[in-house]
Amino acid sequence: MYNKEKRLVKSASNRMICGVCAGIGEYFNLDPTLIRLLWAILTFCGIGSGLLVYIIAAVVIPEE
């Protein structure tokens, strides 16, 4: 059988802004909407820290 190596990449097909949340959702086999919701909560409760982390992730995580 072919065992494809699992990699964290930004989603090209299920993106809202940069595809970071969809890529994380696909990597962990979770609904991207759940990841987006958690990220929004982190942003509002963490006084913008989620936004900074999102920008860093958008730059660091490679495209699909």
All heavy atoms as a GROMACS GRO file, in nm:
protein
  492
    1MET      N    1   0.083  -0.118   0.000
    1MET     CA    2   0.000   0.000   0.000
    1MET      C    3   0.087   0.125   0.000
    1MET      O    4   0.198   0.125   0.050
    1MET     CB    5  -0.088   0.005   0.123
    1MET     CG    6  -0.200  -0.090   0.126
    1MET     SD    7  -0.329  -0.012   0.219
    1MET     CE    8  -0.464  -0.094   0.150
    2TYR      N    9   0.032   0.229  -0.054
    2TYR     CA   10   0.101   0.357  -0.060
    2TYR      C   11   0.069   0.437   0.066
    2TYR      O   12  -0.045   0.465   0.097
    2TYR     CB   13   0.055   0.433  -0.185
    2TYR     CG   14   0.123   0.566  -0.202
    2TYR    CD1   15   0.256   0.574  -0.238
    2TYR    CD2   16   0.054   0.683  -0.181
    2TYR    CE1   17   0.318   0.694  -0.254
    2TYR    CE2   18   0.114   0.805  -0.196
    2TYR     CZ   19   0.246   0.811  -0.234
    2TYR     OH   20   0.308   0.931  -0.249
    3ASN      N   21   0.172   0.473   0.141
    3ASN     CA   22   0.156   0.548   0.264
    3ASN      C   23   0.204   0.691   0.241
    3ASN      O   24   0.324   0.718   0.242
    3ASN     CB   25   0.235   0.482   0.378
    3ASN     CG   26   0.203   0.544   0.512
    3ASN    OD1   27   0.116   0.628   0.523
    3ASN    ND2   28   0.274   0.501   0.613
    4LYS      N   29   0.110   0.781   0.219
    4LYS     CA   30   0.144   0.921   0.194
    4LYS      C   31   0.184   0.989   0.324
    4LYS      O   32   0.115   0.978   0.424
    4LYS     CB   33   0.025   0.992   0.131
    4LYS     CG   34   0.054   1.134   0.092
    4LYS     CD   35  -0.067   1.199   0.029
    4LYS     CE   36  -0.036   1.344  -0.003
    4LYS     NZ   37  -0.154   1.414  -0.054
    5GLU      N   38   0.296   1.058   0.320
    5GLU     CA   39   0.342   1.132   0.437
    5GLU      C   40   0.249   1.250   0.462
    5GLU      O   41   0.215   1.324   0.371
    5GLU     CB   42   0.484   1.183   0.414
    5GLU     CG   43   0.541   1.256   0.532
    5GLU     CD   44   0.681   1.306   0.506
    5GLU    OE1   45   0.754   1.242   0.430
    5GLU    OE2   46   0.715   1.411   0.561
    6LYS      N   47   0.208   1.265   0.586
    6LYS     CA   48   0.117   1.373   0.623
    6LYS      C   49   0.196   1.501   0.645
    6LYS      O   50   0.292   1.503   0.722
    6LYS     CB   51   0.044   1.331   0.751
    6LYS     CG   52  -0.077   1.410   0.782
    6LYS     CD   53  -0.143   1.348   0.903
    6LYS     CE   54  -0.283   1.396   0.918
    6LYS     NZ   55  -0.346   1.344   1.036
    7ARG      N   56   0.157   1.609   0.576
    7ARG     CA   57   0.225   1.737   0.589
    7ARG      C   58   0.124   1.847   0.617
    7ARG      O   59   0.013   1.845   0.567
    7ARG     CB   60   0.297   1.772   0.459
    7ARG     CG   61   0.413   1.680   0.429
    7ARG     CD   62   0.489   1.723   0.306
    7ARG     NE   63   0.529   1.862   0.317
    7ARG     CZ   64   0.534   1.946   0.215
    7ARG    NH1   65   0.501   1.905   0.095
    7ARG    NH2   66   0.570   2.070   0.232
    8LEU      N   67   0.166   1.944   0.696
    8LEU     CA   68   0.082   2.061   0.723
    8LEU      C   69   0.104   2.162   0.612
    8LEU      O   70   0.215   2.213   0.594
    8LEU     CB   71   0.118   2.122   0.859
    8LEU     CG   72   0.043   2.250   0.897
    8LEU    CD1   73  -0.108   2.224   0.903
    8LEU    CD2   74   0.093   2.301   1.030
    9VAL      N   75  -0.001   2.187   0.534
    9VAL     CA   76   0.005   2.284   0.425
    9VAL      C   77  -0.122   2.369   0.427
    9VAL      O   78  -0.225   2.326   0.480
    9VAL     CB   79   0.019   2.216   0.287
    9VAL    CG1   80   0.152   2.147   0.272
    9VAL    CG2   81  -0.094   2.120   0.262
   10LYS      N   82  -0.114   2.488   0.370
   10LYS     CA   83  -0.233   2.572   0.356
   10LYS      C   84  -0.322   2.512   0.248
   10LYS      O   85  -0.274   2.469   0.144
   10LYS     CB   86  -0.195   2.714   0.318
   10LYS     CG   87  -0.123   2.789   0.428
   10LYS     CD   88  -0.101   2.933   0.392
   10LYS     CE   89   0.017   2.948   0.300
   10LYS     NZ   90   0.057   3.086   0.276
   11SER      N   91  -0.451   2.511   0.274
   11SER     CA   92  -0.546   2.455   0.179
   11SER      C   93  -0.568   2.550   0.062
   11SER      O   94  -0.585   2.670   0.081
   11SER     CB   95  -0.680   2.428   0.249
   11SER     OG   96  -0.776   2.382   0.156
   12ALA      N   97  -0.568   2.495  -0.057
   12ALA     CA   98  -0.593   2.576  -0.176
   12ALA      C   99  -0.741   2.573  -0.214
   12ALA      O  100  -0.791   2.665  -0.278
   12ALA     CB  101  -0.509   2.525  -0.292
   13SER      N  102  -0.812   2.469  -0.171
   13SER     CA  103  -0.951   2.453  -0.212
   13SER      C  104  -1.052   2.501  -0.108
   13SER      O  105  -1.163   2.536  -0.143
   13SER     CB  106  -0.978   2.305  -0.243
   13SER     OG  107  -0.953   2.228  -0.127
   14ASN      N  108  -1.016   2.505   0.018
   14ASN     CA  109  -1.111   2.538   0.125
   14ASN      C  110  -1.063   2.659   0.204
   14ASN      O  111  -1.061   2.660   0.325
   14ASN     CB  112  -1.128   2.416   0.216
   14ASN     CG  113  -1.243   2.432   0.313
   14ASN    OD1  114  -1.321   2.526   0.303
   14ASN    ND2  115  -1.252   2.341   0.406
   15ARG      N  116  -1.023   2.763   0.134
   15ARG     CA  117  -0.967   2.878   0.204
   15ARG      C  118  -1.070   2.988   0.217
   15ARG      O  119  -1.156   3.006   0.134
   15ARG     CB  120  -0.842   2.928   0.134
   15ARG     CG  121  -0.862   2.976  -0.006
   15ARG     CD  122  -0.738   3.034  -0.070
   15ARG     NE  123  -0.617   2.975  -0.017
   15ARG     CZ  124  -0.497   3.006  -0.055
   15ARG    NH1  125  -0.479   3.096  -0.148
   15ARG    NH2  126  -0.393   2.949  -0.002
   16MET      N  127  -1.058   3.061   0.329
   16MET     CA  128  -1.140   3.181   0.350
   16MET      C  129  -1.050   3.304   0.332
   16MET      O  130  -1.086   3.396   0.262
   16MET     CB  131  -1.199   3.182   0.492
   16MET     CG  132  -1.305   3.080   0.512
   16MET     SD  133  -1.453   3.137   0.436
   16MET     CE  134  -1.568   3.116   0.566
   17ILE      N  135  -0.935   3.304   0.398
   17ILE     CA  136  -0.841   3.416   0.384
   17ILE      C  137  -0.713   3.363   0.321
   17ILE      O  138  -0.684   3.391   0.206
   17ILE     CB  139  -0.812   3.481   0.521
   17ILE    CG1  140  -0.942   3.538   0.579
   17ILE    CG2  141  -0.708   3.592   0.506
   17ILE    CD1  142  -0.930   3.593   0.718
   18CYS      N  143  -0.637   3.285   0.396
   18CYS     CA  144  -0.510   3.230   0.343
   18CYS      C  145  -0.508   3.078   0.339
   18CYS      O  146  -0.413   3.020   0.290
   18CYS     CB  147  -0.392   3.279   0.429
   18CYS     SG  148  -0.362   3.455   0.412
   19GLY      N  149  -0.607   3.012   0.396
   19GLY     CA  150  -0.612   2.867   0.396
   19GLY      C  151  -0.544   2.803   0.515
   19GLY      O  152  -0.528   2.680   0.519
   20VAL      N  153  -0.504   2.883   0.613
   20VAL     CA  154  -0.434   2.830   0.730
   20VAL      C  155  -0.525   2.740   0.814
   20VAL      O  156  -0.489   2.627   0.846
   20VAL     CB  157  -0.377   2.945   0.816
   20VAL    CG1  158  -0.319   2.893   0.946
   20VAL    CG2  159  -0.272   3.022   0.739
   21CYS      N  160  -0.644   2.788   0.848
   21CYS     CA  161  -0.735   2.711   0.933
   21CYS      C  162  -0.781   2.583   0.862
   21CYS      O  163  -0.791   2.478   0.924
   21CYS     CB  164  -0.856   2.795   0.973
   21CYS     SG  165  -0.814   2.930   1.084
   22ALA      N  166  -0.808   2.592   0.733
   22ALA     CA  167  -0.848   2.473   0.658
   22ALA      C  168  -0.733   2.372   0.652
   22ALA      O  169  -0.755   2.252   0.663
   22ALA     CB  170  -0.893   2.512   0.518
   23GLY      N  171  -0.612   2.420   0.635
   23GLY     CA  172  -0.496   2.331   0.633
   23GLY      C  173  -0.475   2.261   0.765
   23GLY      O  174  -0.446   2.141   0.770
   24ILE      N  175  -0.493   2.335   0.875
   24ILE     CA  176  -0.480   2.274   1.008
   24ILE      C  177  -0.593   2.174   1.031
   24ILE      O  178  -0.570   2.065   1.084
   24ILE     CB  179  -0.480   2.383   1.117
   24ILE    CG1  180  -0.351   2.465   1.106
   24ILE    CG2  181  -0.494   2.324   1.256
   24ILE    CD1  182  -0.349   2.589   1.193
   25GLY      N  183  -0.713   2.208   0.987
   25GLY     CA  184  -0.826   2.115   1.000
   25GLY      C  185  -0.804   1.987   0.922
   25GLY      O  186  -0.832   1.878   0.970
   26GLU      N  187  -0.753   1.999   0.801
   26GLU     CA  188  -0.725   1.880   0.720
   26GLU      C  189  -0.613   1.795   0.782
   26GLU      O  190  -0.618   1.673   0.779
   26GLU     CB  191  -0.686   1.921   0.578
   26GLU     CG  192  -0.802   1.978   0.500
   26GLU     CD  193  -0.760   2.041   0.368
   26GLU    OE1  194  -0.641   2.034   0.331
   26GLU    OE2  195  -0.848   2.100   0.301
   27TYR      N  196  -0.514   1.860   0.839
   27TYR     CA  197  -0.402   1.788   0.900
   27TYR      C  198  -0.448   1.706   1.021
   27TYR      O  199  -0.405   1.592   1.039
   27TYR     CB  200  -0.293   1.888   0.942
   27TYR     CG  201  -0.170   1.823   0.999
   27TYR    CD1  202  -0.073   1.767   0.915
   27TYR    CD2  203  -0.149   1.816   1.136
   27TYR    CE1  204   0.040   1.707   0.966
   27TYR    CE2  205  -0.035   1.757   1.188
   27TYR     CZ  206   0.059   1.702   1.103
   27TYR     OH  207   0.171   1.642   1.155
   28PHE      N  208  -0.534   1.764   1.104
   28PHE     CA  209  -0.581   1.695   1.224
   28PHE      C  210  -0.715   1.625   1.205
   28PHE      O  211  -0.776   1.579   1.302
   28PHE     CB  212  -0.591   1.793   1.341
   28PHE     CG  213  -0.458   1.840   1.391
   28PHE    CD1  214  -0.415   1.969   1.369
   28PHE    CD2  215  -0.375   1.754   1.460
   28PHE    CE1  216  -0.292   2.014   1.416
   28PHE    CE2  217  -0.251   1.796   1.507
   28PHE     CZ  218  -0.210   1.926   1.484
   29ASN      N  219  -0.765   1.617   1.081
   29ASN     CA  220  -0.893   1.555   1.049
   29ASN      C  221  -1.008   1.615   1.129
   29ASN      O  222  -1.091   1.544   1.185
   29ASN     CB  223  -0.888   1.403   1.069
   29ASN     CG  224  -0.796   1.335   0.973
   29ASN    OD1  225  -0.787   1.374   0.857
   29ASN    ND2  226  -0.725   1.234   1.019
   30LEU      N  227  -1.011   1.747   1.136
   30LEU     CA  228  -1.117   1.822   1.203
   30LEU      C  229  -1.185   1.914   1.103
   30LEU      O  230  -1.128   1.947   0.999
   30LEU     CB  231  -1.058   1.906   1.318
   30LEU     CG  232  -0.995   1.831   1.433
   30LEU    CD1  233  -0.925   1.928   1.526
   30LEU    CD2  234  -1.101   1.754   1.510
   31ASP      N  235  -1.305   1.957   1.137
   31ASP     CA  236  -1.379   2.050   1.053
   31ASP      C  237  -1.309   2.186   1.056
   31ASP      O  238  -1.283   2.240   1.164
   31ASP     CB  239  -1.522   2.063   1.107
   31ASP     CG  240  -1.610   2.151   1.021
   31ASP    OD1  241  -1.573   2.178   0.905
   31ASP    OD2  242  -1.717   2.193   1.071
   32PRO      N  243  -1.277   2.243   0.941
   32PRO     CA  244  -1.210   2.374   0.938
   32PRO      C  245  -1.291   2.484   1.007
   32PRO      O  246  -1.233   2.578   1.060
   32PRO     CB  247  -1.194   2.403   0.789
   32PRO     CG  248  -1.197   2.271   0.723
   32PRO     CD  249  -1.287   2.186   0.806
   33THR      N  250  -1.423   2.471   1.007
   33THR     CA  251  -1.506   2.571   1.075
   33THR      C  252  -1.478   2.572   1.224
   33THR      O  253  -1.476   2.678   1.287
   33THR     CB  254  -1.655   2.543   1.048
   33THR    OG1  255  -1.676   2.537   0.907
   33THR    CG2  256  -1.743   2.651   1.108
   34LEU      N  257  -1.454   2.455   1.281
   34LEU     CA  258  -1.420   2.446   1.424
   34LEU      C  259  -1.286   2.515   1.450
   34LEU      O  260  -1.273   2.590   1.548
   34LEU     CB  261  -1.414   2.299   1.467
   34LEU     CG  262  -1.371   2.272   1.610
   34LEU    CD1  263  -1.474   2.328   1.708
   34LEU    CD2  264  -1.354   2.123   1.633
   35ILE      N  265  -1.190   2.494   1.364
   35ILE     CA  266  -1.059   2.559   1.379
   35ILE      C  267  -1.074   2.710   1.367
   35ILE      O  268  -1.016   2.787   1.445
   35ILE     CB  269  -0.959   2.506   1.273
   35ILE    CG1  270  -0.944   2.354   1.282
   35ILE    CG2  271  -0.824   2.576   1.287
   35ILE    CD1  272  -0.890   2.305   1.414
   36ARG      N  273  -1.154   2.755   1.270
   36ARG     CA  274  -1.177   2.900   1.253
   36ARG      C  275  -1.243   2.960   1.377
   36ARG      O  276  -1.207   3.071   1.420
   36ARG     CB  277  -1.264   2.925   1.130
   36ARG     CG  278  -1.193   2.895   1.001
   36ARG     CD  279  -1.283   2.918   0.880
   36ARG     NE  280  -1.215   2.879   0.759
   36ARG     CZ  281  -1.254   2.780   0.680
   36ARG    NH1  282  -1.364   2.713   0.707
   36ARG    NH2  283  -1.185   2.751   0.572
   37LEU      N  284  -1.340   2.890   1.434
   37LEU     CA  285  -1.408   2.937   1.554
   37LEU      C  286  -1.312   2.946   1.671
   37LEU      O  287  -1.310   3.047   1.743
   37LEU     CB  288  -1.525   2.845   1.587
   37LEU     CG  289  -1.609   2.880   1.708
   37LEU    CD1  290  -1.676   3.015   1.688
   37LEU    CD2  291  -1.713   2.773   1.734
   38LEU      N  292  -1.231   2.843   1.690
   38LEU     CA  293  -1.133   2.845   1.798
   38LEU      C  294  -1.032   2.958   1.778
   38LEU      O  295  -0.991   3.024   1.874
   38LEU     CB  296  -1.062   2.710   1.808
   38LEU     CG  297  -1.146   2.594   1.856
   38LEU    CD1  298  -1.069   2.463   1.843
   38LEU    CD2  299  -1.192   2.616   1.998
   39TRP      N  300  -0.992   2.982   1.654
   39TRP     CA  301  -0.897   3.087   1.625
   39TRP      C  302  -0.957   3.224   1.654
   39TRP      O  303  -0.891   3.314   1.706
   39TRP     CB  304  -0.851   3.081   1.479
   39TRP     CG  305  -0.710   3.126   1.462
   39TRP    CD1  306  -0.661   3.251   1.489
   39TRP    CD2  307  -0.600   3.049   1.421
   39TRP    NE1  308  -0.527   3.255   1.463
   39TRP    CE2  309  -0.487   3.131   1.421
   39TRP    CE3  310  -0.586   2.917   1.380
   39TRP    CZ2  311  -0.361   3.088   1.383
   39TRP    CZ3  312  -0.461   2.875   1.343
   39TRP    CH2  313  -0.351   2.958   1.345
   40ALA      N  314  -1.087   3.242   1.621
   40ALA     CA  315  -1.155   3.369   1.650
   40ALA      C  316  -1.164   3.392   1.800
   40ALA      O  317  -1.142   3.505   1.848
   40ALA     CB  318  -1.294   3.369   1.588
   41ILE      N  319  -1.195   3.288   1.875
   41ILE     CA  320  -1.200   3.300   2.021
   41ILE      C  321  -1.063   3.337   2.076
   41ILE      O  322  -1.051   3.424   2.163
   41ILE     CB  323  -1.253   3.169   2.084
   41ILE    CG1  324  -1.401   3.152   2.050
   41ILE    CG2  325  -1.232   3.168   2.234
   41ILE    CD1  326  -1.458   3.016   2.085
   42LEU      N  327  -0.959   3.274   2.026
   42LEU     CA  328  -0.823   3.307   2.069
   42LEU      C  329  -0.789   3.452   2.039
   42LEU      O  330  -0.729   3.521   2.120
   42LEU     CB  331  -0.721   3.215   2.000
   42LEU     CG  332  -0.574   3.246   2.024
   42LEU    CD1  333  -0.537   3.222   2.170
   42LEU    CD2  334  -0.486   3.162   1.933
   43THR      N  335  -0.832   3.500   1.923
   43THR     CA  336  -0.803   3.637   1.884
   43THR      C  337  -0.872   3.737   1.977
   43THR      O  338  -0.811   3.833   2.022
   43THR     CB  339  -0.846   3.661   1.738
   43THR    OG1  340  -0.772   3.573   1.654
   43THR    CG2  341  -0.819   3.804   1.695
   44PHE      N  342  -1.001   3.714   2.006
   44PHE     CA  343  -1.075   3.809   2.088
   44PHE      C  344  -1.040   3.798   2.236
   44PHE      O  345  -1.036   3.898   2.306
   44PHE     CB  346  -1.225   3.792   2.067
   44PHE     CG  347  -1.268   3.836   1.930
   44PHE    CD1  348  -1.324   3.745   1.841
   44PHE    CD2  349  -1.249   3.966   1.887
   44PHE    CE1  350  -1.363   3.784   1.716
   44PHE    CE2  351  -1.287   4.007   1.761
   44PHE     CZ  352  -1.344   3.916   1.674
   45CYS      N  353  -1.015   3.678   2.284
   45CYS     CA  354  -0.982   3.660   2.426
   45CYS      C  355  -0.835   3.687   2.454
   45CYS      O  356  -0.799   3.722   2.566
   45CYS     CB  357  -1.018   3.519   2.471
   45CYS     SG  358  -1.195   3.489   2.471
   46GLY      N  359  -0.752   3.669   2.356
   46GLY     CA  360  -0.609   3.688   2.375
   46GLY      C  361  -0.562   3.826   2.333
   46GLY      O  362  -0.443   3.848   2.311
   47ILE      N  363  -0.654   3.920   2.319
   47ILE     CA  364  -0.624   4.058   2.284
   47ILE      C  365  -0.538   4.066   2.157
   47ILE      O  366  -0.433   4.128   2.153
   47ILE     CB  367  -0.559   4.134   2.402
   47ILE    CG1  368  -0.642   4.113   2.527
   47ILE    CG2  369  -0.545   4.282   2.372
   47ILE    CD1  370  -0.576   4.157   2.654
   48GLY      N  371  -0.582   3.998   2.053
   48GLY     CA  372  -0.516   4.007   1.924
   48GLY      C  373  -0.402   3.911   1.900
   48GLY      O  374  -0.344   3.910   1.792
   49SER      N  375  -0.368   3.830   1.999
   49SER     CA  376  -0.255   3.738   1.980
   49SER      C  377  -0.286   3.634   1.871
   49SER      O  378  -0.194   3.590   1.801
   49SER     CB  379  -0.219   3.668   2.110
   49SER     OG  380  -0.328   3.592   2.158
   50GLY      N  381  -0.411   3.597   1.856
   50GLY     CA  382  -0.449   3.502   1.751
   50GLY      C  383  -0.424   3.558   1.613
   50GLY      O  384  -0.385   3.485   1.521
   51LEU      N  385  -0.444   3.686   1.596
   51LEU     CA  386  -0.419   3.751   1.468
   51LEU      C  387  -0.270   3.746   1.433
   51LEU      O  388  -0.233   3.716   1.320
   51LEU     CB  389  -0.469   3.895   1.469
   51LEU     CG  390  -0.454   3.973   1.340
   51LEU    CD1  391  -0.534   3.908   1.228
   51LEU    CD2  392  -0.498   4.116   1.362
   52LEU      N  393  -0.187   3.773   1.529
   52LEU     CA  394  -0.043   3.768   1.508
   52LEU      C  395   0.002   3.626   1.473
   52LEU      O  396   0.080   3.605   1.379
   52LEU     CB  397   0.032   3.817   1.632
   52LEU     CG  398   0.184   3.814   1.625
   52LEU    CD1  399   0.234   3.908   1.515
   52LEU    CD2  400   0.244   3.852   1.758
   53VAL      N  401  -0.051   3.527   1.544
   53VAL     CA  402  -0.016   3.387   1.517
   53VAL      C  403  -0.065   3.347   1.378
   53VAL      O  404   0.004   3.276   1.305
   53VAL     CB  405  -0.075   3.294   1.626
   53VAL    CG1  406  -0.059   3.149   1.590
   53VAL    CG2  407  -0.012   3.324   1.760
   54TYR      N  408  -0.184   3.394   1.337
   54TYR     CA  409  -0.238   3.363   1.205
   54TYR      C  410  -0.146   3.420   1.096
   54TYR      O  411  -0.117   3.352   0.998
   54TYR     CB  412  -0.379   3.419   1.189
   54TYR     CG  413  -0.445   3.373   1.061
   54TYR    CD1  414  -0.519   3.256   1.059
   54TYR    CD2  415  -0.430   3.443   0.942
   54TYR    CE1  416  -0.578   3.212   0.941
   54TYR    CE2  417  -0.488   3.400   0.826
   54TYR     CZ  418  -0.564   3.284   0.826
   54TYR     OH  419  -0.620   3.240   0.710
   55ILE      N  420  -0.102   3.542   1.113
   55ILE     CA  421  -0.015   3.605   1.013
   55ILE      C  422   0.117   3.529   1.002
   55ILE      O  423   0.165   3.502   0.892
   55ILE     CB  424   0.009   3.754   1.047
   55ILE    CG1  425  -0.121   3.831   1.029
   55ILE    CG2  426   0.120   3.813   0.960
   55ILE    CD1  427  -0.118   3.972   1.085
   56ILE      N  428   0.172   3.490   1.115
   56ILE     CA  429   0.298   3.412   1.114
   56ILE      C  430   0.274   3.277   1.045
   56ILE      O  431   0.355   3.235   0.963
   56ILE     CB  432   0.351   3.395   1.256
   56ILE    CG1  433   0.398   3.528   1.311
   56ILE    CG2  434   0.466   3.292   1.260
   56ILE    CD1  435   0.431   3.529   1.459
   57ALA      N  436   0.163   3.211   1.078
   57ALA     CA  437   0.132   3.082   1.016
   57ALA      C  438   0.111   3.096   0.866
   57ALA      O  439   0.154   3.010   0.789
   57ALA     CB  440   0.009   3.020   1.082
   58ALA      N  441   0.048   3.204   0.823
   58ALA     CA  442   0.025   3.227   0.679
   58ALA      C  443   0.156   3.243   0.605
   58ALA      O  444   0.168   3.204   0.487
   58ALA     CB  445  -0.064   3.349   0.660
   59VAL      N  446   0.256   3.297   0.670
   59VAL     CA  447   0.386   3.317   0.606
   59VAL      C  448   0.470   3.188   0.610
   59VAL      O  449   0.536   3.154   0.512
   59VAL     CB  450   0.462   3.434   0.674
   59VAL    CG1  451   0.605   3.441   0.626
   59VAL    CG2  452   0.390   3.565   0.653
   60VAL      N  453   0.462   3.115   0.722
   60VAL     CA  454   0.550   2.999   0.743
   60VAL      C  455   0.498   2.871   0.677
   60VAL      O  456   0.576   2.796   0.619
   60VAL     CB  457   0.570   2.977   0.895
   60VAL    CG1  458   0.644   2.849   0.923
   60VAL    CG2  459   0.642   3.094   0.956
   61ILE      N  460   0.368   2.845   0.684
   61ILE     CA  461   0.312   2.719   0.632
   61ILE      C  462   0.312   2.726   0.479
   61ILE      O  463   0.262   2.821   0.420
   61ILE     CB  464   0.170   2.696   0.685
   61ILE    CG1  465   0.173   2.681   0.838
   61ILE    CG2  466   0.109   2.571   0.623
   61ILE    CD1  467   0.036   2.673   0.902
   62PRO      N  468   0.366   2.623   0.414
   62PRO     CA  469   0.372   2.624   0.266
   62PRO      C  470   0.236   2.602   0.201
   62PRO      O  471   0.144   2.548   0.262
   62PRO     CB  472   0.468   2.509   0.235
   62PRO     CG  473   0.455   2.417   0.350
   62PRO     CD  474   0.428   2.503   0.470
   63GLU      N  475   0.227   2.642   0.075
   63GLU     CA  476   0.104   2.621  -0.005
   63GLU      C  477   0.089   2.472  -0.037
   63GLU      O  478   0.186   2.398  -0.041
   63GLU     CB  479   0.112   2.699  -0.136
   63GLU     CG  480   0.105   2.848  -0.120
   63GLU     CD  481  -0.035   2.899  -0.089
   63GLU    OE1  482  -0.134   2.834  -0.125
   63GLU    OE2  483  -0.044   3.005  -0.026
   64GLU      N  484  -0.034   2.433  -0.064
   64GLU     CA  485  -0.065   2.293  -0.099
   64GLU      C  486  -0.009   2.260  -0.236
   64GLU      O  487  -0.007   2.339  -0.327
   64GLU     CB  488  -0.217   2.277  -0.098
   64GLU     CG  489  -0.263   2.138  -0.119
   64GLU     CD  490  -0.413   2.125  -0.098
   64GLU    OE1  491  -0.488   2.213  -0.143
   64GLU    OE2  492  -0.452   2.028  -0.033
   0.00000   0.00000   0.00000
